[in-house]
Amino acid sequence: MARVLVLSFSNNDAAERVVRLLDQIQGKEYIRSNEFGELGVVLASTVNIEALVARPTAWCRHRFVRGQPWKKTEKFGWYIHDVEGCKRPAAAVVKDFMKNMLIASGNNLLQELRVSWQTKEEDALDLENTNPATSEVLHPQETTQATETETQGDVDEETNNTG
């Protein structure tokens, strides 16, 4: 069994910052303490815990037969196959748990948010590697050379204007 923690934020920017920080932290072998510190500050100052929901991880392996008993569990509120030796929810409930939760409550904005961040990061990289005079995309080595050439050109113009 797993758990789903539902948090609500009164500030959209804070919610997006928490998601961004968690995305950056998860999957790393080494995590800097300041990453945890920032996450903790944002969470402590902006979050409201709305729910902690049990999420089933094992499902009924029986073939569905109309008329077999299913009942709602008192503790978790799941409909389980009520036969001896099973007592598990249907496979669709387990496999589509989050999708089923979201159907009742609205759209999940997480994927769209992550795509927009990736697009912004790619745009920022493109801007860093673009020569503003020609709008030509440069490779990192060419960027350094172009900057040095432009600086030398500025020096030559100043020399010509004063002489």
C-alpha positions in Angstrom: 0.0 0.0 0.0 1.2 3.5 -0.7 -0.1 7.0 0.3 -1.1 10.1 -1.7 -0.6 13.4 0.1 -2.9 16.2 -1.1 -1.6 19.7 -0.4 -3.2 23.0 -1.2 -1.4 26.3 -1.7 -2.9 29.8 -1.5 -0.1 31.0 -3.7 0.3 29.5 -7.3 4.0 30.6 -7.5 4.8 28.8 -4.3 3.0 25.6 -5.5 5.0 25.7 -8.7 8.2 26.3 -6.8 7.7 23.3 -4.6 7.1 21.1 -7.7 10.2 22.5 -9.4 12.3 21.9 -6.3 11.0 18.3 -5.9 11.7 17.6 -9.6 15.3 18.9 -9.1 15.9 16.9 -5.9 14.3 13.6 -6.9 16.6 11.2 -8.6 19.8 12.8 -7.5 22.5 10.8 -5.7 23.7 13.8 -3.7 21.4 16.6 -2.5 22.6 19.9 -1.1 21.3 20.9 2.3 20.2 24.3 0.9 17.8 22.5 -1.6 16.1 20.9 1.4 16.1 24.2 3.3 14.4 26.1 0.5 11.8 23.4 0.0 11.1 23.3 3.8 10.7 27.1 4.0 8.3 27.2 1.0 6.2 24.3 2.3 6.1 25.5 5.9 5.0 29.0 4.9 2.5 28.3 2.1 1.0 24.8 2.3 -2.2 23.4 3.8 -2.5 19.6 4.1 -5.9 18.7 2.7 -5.8 14.9 2.7 -3.7 11.7 3.1 -5.3 9.0 1.0 -4.3 5.3 1.0 -3.5 4.1 -2.5 -3.8 0.4 -3.3 -0.9 -1.3 -5.0 -2.2 -4.9 -5.3 -5.3 -5.8 -7.3 -7.7 -8.6 -7.7 -6.4 -11.3 -10.1 -9.8 -13.0 -10.6 -11.8 -12.8 -13.8 -14.8 -10.6 -13.2 -18.1 -12.5 -12.9 -21.4 -10.6 -12.6 -23.0 -11.2 -9.3 -19.9 -11.9 -7.3 -19.7 -9.9 -4.1 -17.9 -6.5 -3.9 -18.0 -4.4 -0.8 -16.7 -1.0 0.3 -14.1 -1.2 3.0 -14.7 0.9 6.1 -11.2 2.1 6.7 -10.0 3.1 3.1 -13.3 3.4 1.2 -12.2 1.0 -1.6 -14.6 -1.4 -3.3 -12.9 -4.8 -2.9 -13.6 -8.3 -4.3 -15.3 -9.8 -1.2 -14.3 -13.5 -1.6 -12.1 -15.4 0.8 -8.4 -15.0 -0.2 -8.8 -11.9 -2.3 -10.1 -8.8 -0.6 -8.5 -6.6 -3.2 -9.8 -3.8 -5.5 -10.2 -4.2 -9.2 -7.1 -3.8 -11.4 -8.5 -0.6 -13.0 -8.9 1.0 -9.6 -5.2 0.4 -8.8 -3.7 1.1 -12.2 -5.7 4.3 -12.8 -5.8 5.5 -9.2 -4.6 9.1 -9.8 -6.6 9.5 -13.0 -9.7 8.4 -11.2 -9.0 10.9 -8.4 -8.6 13.7 -10.9 -11.7 12.9 -12.8 -13.7 13.9 -9.8 -11.6 17.0 -8.9 -10.3 18.6 -12.1 -7.4 18.6 -14.5 -3.8 17.7 -13.4 -1.7 20.8 -14.4 1.6 19.1 -13.6 2.6 17.8 -17.1 1.7 21.2 -18.7 3.8 23.0 -16.1 6.8 20.8 -16.6 6.6 21.2 -20.4 6.5 25.0 -20.0 9.6 24.9 -17.8 11.5 22.8 -20.3 10.5 25.2 -23.1 11.6 28.2 -21.1 14.9 26.6 -20.3 15.5 25.7 -24.0 14.6 29.3 -25.0 17.1 30.7 -22.4 19.8 28.4 -23.8 19.0 29.6 -27.3 19.2 33.2 -26.2 22.6 32.7 -24.5 24.0 31.2 -27.7 22.6 33.8 -30.2 24.7 36.7 -31.6 22.4 39.7 -31.0 23.8 41.6 -34.0 22.9 38.9 -36.5 20.4 36.7 -34.6 22.7 33.9 -35.7 22.8 30.9 -33.4 26.3 30.2 -32.3 28.0 27.2 -30.7 29.5 27.8 -27.3 33.1 28.1 -28.7 31.9 30.6 -31.3 30.1 32.6 -28.6 33.4 33.4 -26.9 35.2 34.3 -30.1 32.3 36.5 -31.3 32.3 38.4 -28.0 36.0 39.0 -28.2 35.7 40.2 -31.9 32.8 42.6 -31.0 34.8 44.0 -28.1 37.8 44.6 -30.4 35.6 46.3 -32.9 34.3 48.7 -30.2 37.8 49.6 -29.3 38.7 50.3 -32.9 35.7 52.6 -33.4 36.5 54.6 -30.3 40.1 55.0 -31.5 38.9 56.2 -34.9 36.4 58.7 -33.4 39.0 60.3 -31.2 41.8 60.4 -33.7 
